[in-house]
């Protein structure tokens, strides 16, 4: 693929990413409106759609506190990974 073709693909990608961002922002606005209408309800039926908005509790390890309290344990269980990040600037 030539540099001109890559440039055209990068331009097309940026345009598509902008459309995706717009659509995601619009979707968030719609979600917020539905949540506001639901108030404190966890579930509603809207025609064919069942909409739920429930609290979810999860547990996570506070790695900063673990490194302070037990640095040797934190180091033993820390796994380093390498990935390639793709970015069009």
C-alpha positions as CSV (number, residue, x, y, z in Angstrom):
1,X,0.0,0.0,0.0
2,X,1.4,3.4,-1.0
3,X,1.8,6.4,1.4
4,X,-1.1,8.1,-0.5
5,X,-3.3,5.1,0.1
6,X,-2.4,4.9,3.7
7,X,-3.2,8.6,4.1
8,X,-6.6,8.1,2.5
9,X,-7.3,5.2,4.8
10,X,-6.2,7.2,7.8
11,X,-8.5,10.1,6.8
12,X,-11.4,7.6,6.3
13,X,-10.7,6.1,9.7
14,X,-10.7,9.5,11.4
15,X,-14.0,10.3,9.8
16,X,-15.5,7.0,10.9
17,X,-14.2,7.5,14.4
18,X,-15.8,10.9,14.6
19,X,-19.1,9.4,13.5
20,X,-18.8,6.7,16.2
21,X,-18.0,9.3,18.9
22,X,-21.1,11.3,17.8
23,X,-23.3,8.2,17.9
24,X,-21.9,7.2,21.3
25,X,-22.6,10.7,22.7
26,X,-26.2,10.5,21.3
27,X,-26.6,7.1,22.9
28,X,-25.4,8.3,26.2
29,X,-27.9,11.2,26.1
30,X,-30.7,8.8,25.4
31,X,-29.6,6.5,28.2
32,X,-29.5,9.5,30.6
33,X,-33.0,10.4,29.6
34,X,-34.3,6.9,30.2
35,X,-32.5,6.7,33.6
36,X,-34.0,10.0,34.6
37,X,-37.5,8.7,33.7
38,X,-36.8,5.5,35.7
39,X,-35.9,7.4,38.8
40,X,-35.3,4.9,41.6
41,X,-36.9,2.0,39.7
42,X,-34.5,-0.9,38.9
43,X,-36.6,-2.3,36.1
44,X,-39.4,-1.1,33.7
45,X,-41.2,-2.7,30.8
46,X,-41.5,-0.3,27.8
47,X,-43.5,-2.1,25.1
48,X,-41.3,-5.0,23.9
49,X,-38.3,-3.7,25.9
50,X,-37.4,-4.6,29.4
51,X,-35.0,-2.0,30.7
52,X,-33.0,-2.6,33.9
53,X,-30.8,-0.2,35.8
54,X,-29.4,-2.0,38.9
55,X,-26.6,-1.5,41.3
56,X,-23.7,-3.8,40.8
57,X,-21.1,-4.5,43.5
58,X,-17.6,-5.6,42.7
59,X,-14.4,-6.2,44.6
60,X,-11.1,-5.0,43.3
61,X,-7.6,-5.1,44.7
62,X,-6.2,-1.7,45.7
63,X,-2.8,-2.2,44.1
64,X,-1.4,1.1,45.5
65,X,-2.3,0.1,49.0
66,X,-1.0,-3.4,48.5
67,X,2.4,-2.1,47.2
68,X,2.7,0.1,50.3
69,X,1.7,-2.5,52.8
70,X,3.2,-5.6,51.3
71,X,5.6,-4.6,48.5
72,X,7.2,-8.1,48.3
73,X,3.9,-9.8,47.8
74,X,2.8,-7.2,45.3
75,X,6.0,-7.7,43.3
76,X,5.6,-11.5,43.3
77,X,2.1,-11.3,41.8
78,X,2.7,-8.4,39.4
79,X,2.8,-9.6,35.8
80,X,4.3,-7.3,33.1
81,X,2.7,-7.4,29.6
82,X,3.6,-5.7,26.4
83,X,1.1,-4.6,23.8
84,X,1.2,-2.4,20.7
85,X,-1.0,0.7,20.8
86,X,-2.4,1.8,17.5
87,X,-3.0,5.6,17.2
88,X,-3.7,7.9,14.3
89,X,-2.8,11.5,15.2
